[in-house]
Amino acid sequence: MNRPTLPDGLVVVVKRECATCVMVVPAIEELINGPLPVTVYVQDDPTFPESLAHIHDADLSISWHYDIETVPTVLRIDNGVEVARTVGWVRDEWERVTEQSDLGSSLSAFRPGCGSLSVDPDLVDELRVRFGVSALAARRVEVADAEDEFEAMFDRGWTDGLPVVPPTEQRVMRMLTGTTRQPTDVVAIVPPDLVEITVEKVAINAVMAGCKPEYLPWVIAALEAVCNDTFNIHGVLATTMPVGPVIVCNGPGTRAIGMNSGMNVFGQGNRANLTIGRAVQLIIRNIGGGRPGEVDRATHGNPGKLSFCFAEDELGTPWTTLSESRGISRTTDAVTVFPGEGPRCVVDQLARDPESLTNTFAACLRTLHNPKSVLAFDAIVVMGPEHARVYADAGWDRDRVLSEIHARLQIPGSELIRGANGIAEGVPTHLSGMTLPKFRPGGLLLVHAGGGAGLFSAIIGGWANGDIGSQPVTREVRA
Amino acid sequence: MTTSANRFVLDPTNERRASTMERVGRPTSLKGLTVGLLDISKARGDVFIDRLEERLSEMGADVKRYKKPTFTKPAPVDLRHEISINCQVVIEALAD
């Protein structure tokens, strides 16, 4: 709908429910007796103000299109253009805007206004659709009156197996308030079908996942991070291995949107953690066309393929953060995506010195995917606070921790060759005389997260690494 | 038929497929199945459908009759939904 025009002169927007609006009626009468034409719009009661000619802004079109947030609002319009505005009752301000003096002399000099009906939380979503829906390009799908809307989402194949929030226009328009980007902006080309996805389609799937608008920039950043040759979400999706995109979030925004980096960090209960990751996976399904049993050929998969997203505990970490280690400022919001399986627990409740604890990490990491597998897979070590404290007390920084783990994972080829230790799996026998590292340089990522009690950490194993598979990718989150 | 904005959702897919759902497979026999006969409301379509009902009933099918409000528009979504939950087979009669 086009923005309606306002008449030249003074425009006053009021509502009966607002005591300040009732109070200023004498001042409005003085304006009407002044030199400028005055138009009064009332939002709620079409009879108010009884003593003045007025127009009922019944559909709140004037209020919406002129960004009326407070009533009363006074606008001065000159040649169709707003040249001055004041809200509430501040006599000096009214006199400035209206270019009249001695207004409302019987009134106190100042009284704050009330919220405009057009920003009433119960109405604003409907108004956004009524006046802004033409911005949306997605096909409308009608749901029959007798059809359960949640079942309808399942019936159309749009869900990941759990119910989704039906993406109505109102909800999608509200979601789009979470970003400054235009609905038509292309965010990424989504495998496996290699389809361009717009901000609007991201928002639709974010609604379905249960996101709040403030999560939308994180979903967009995660999507940008996975949809490229470096991360290779096509391969991560198609592989028979049990991996999916693991999203590690950094920056002050993780606290602002209420992400969990502490107790039960990988578990249930936190809306931001669960829905951001879920939105990404719904997009791979609905836009990319990546569905289990089709392009997704996982032998077992893992529950994290519904959503595996968490924040680093930046306030508690003794180290630089993951995103800092990857070149992003600590004050910048960022996501790092990793092709990961489900987390496994590392238990060491006795170690009080860093050497002993590092031996535990090395022994546990040695078994990743197969004790005889080397170099092919990366991993994230998610260090629990009680383990990290052992290192902090000893003065080990991030690089020291990782280099000490690497040093303990230099493995004689004779232990790794095919047939060694009675295990057929292994490296070719000609490597018997070499020493091979379990992990490639940079193949271990370190994140600080988890609850404050428990001498535990976690390992998240990866998928085929490097150019033949997938590289972790870090992207800034932009509003 | 009444509709409200809440009864529409925005398509979350890449829109490369039709939004309508796929048909189920053709049955080998109609015996015991519920067959919906959808009259599109064109003149004399009922003559054809009456005869179909006779023949289908003889074959052991349970027949239900439906009618579009007008042949000029697609069947309303509620009517389509009602047929989909009540019938295993539907025959839409065209006439002219």
Chai-1 contact restraints between the chains, C-beta under 6 A:
chainA,res_idxA,chainB,res_idxB,connection_type,confidence,min_distance_angstrom,max_distance_angstrom,comment,restraint_id
A,A138,B,L10,contact,1.0,0.0,6.0,A-B,restraint_1
A,A138,B,D11,contact,1.0,0.0,6.0,A-B,restraint_2
A,R139,B,D11,contact,1.0,0.0,6.0,A-B,restraint_3
A,R139,B,E15,contact,1.0,0.0,6.0,A-B,restraint_4
A,R140,B,F8,contact,1.0,0.0,6.0,A-B,restraint_5
A,V141,B,V9,contact,1.0,0.0,6.0,A-B,restraint_6
A,V141,B,D11,contact,1.0,0.0,6.0,A-B,restraint_7
A,V141,B,S19,contact,1.0,0.0,6.0,A-B,restraint_8
A,E142,B,F8,contact,1.0,0.0,6.0,A-B,restraint_9
A,E142,B,V77,contact,1.0,0.0,6.0,A-B,restraint_10
A,V143,B,R7,contact,1.0,0.0,6.0,A-B,restraint_11
A,A144,B,V77,contact,1.0,0.0,6.0,A-B,restraint_12
A,A144,B,D78,contact,1.0,0.0,6.0,A-B,restraint_13
A,A144,B,H81,contact,1.0,0.0,6.0,A-B,restraint_14
A,D145,B,D78,contact,1.0,0.0,6.0,A-B,restraint_15
A,A146,B,H81,contact,1.0,0.0,6.0,A-B,restraint_16
A,E147,B,H81,contact,1.0,0.0,6.0,A-B,restraint_17
A,W158,B,P12,contact,1.0,0.0,6.0,A-B,restraint_18
A,P166,B,V9,contact,1.0,0.0,6.0,A-B,restraint_19
A,P167,B,V9,contact,1.0,0.0,6.0,A-B,restraint_20
A,P167,B,L10,contact,1.0,0.0,6.0,A-B,restraint_21
A,P167,B,P12,contact,1.0,0.0,6.0,A-B,restraint_22
A,T168,B,N6,contact,1.0,0.0,6.0,A-B,restraint_23
A,T168,B,V9,contact,1.0,0.0,6.0,A-B,restraint_24
A,E169,B,A5,contact,1.0,0.0,6.0,A-B,restraint_25
A,V172,B,L10,contact,1.0,0.0,6.0,A-B,restraint_26
A,V195,B,N14,contact,1.0,0.0,6.0,A-B,restraint_27
A,I204,B,L10,contact,1.0,0.0,6.0,A-B,restraint_28
A,I204,B,P12,contact,1.0,0.0,6.0,A-B,restraint_29
A,N205,B,P12,contact,1.0,0.0,6.0,A-B,restraint_30
A,M208,B,P12,contact,1.0,0.0,6.0,A-B,restraint_31
A,N286,B,P12,contact,1.0,0.0,6.0,A-B,restraint_32
A,N286,B,T13,contact,1.0,0.0,6.0,A-B,restraint_33
A,I287,B,N14,contact,1.0,0.0,6.0,A-B,restraint_34
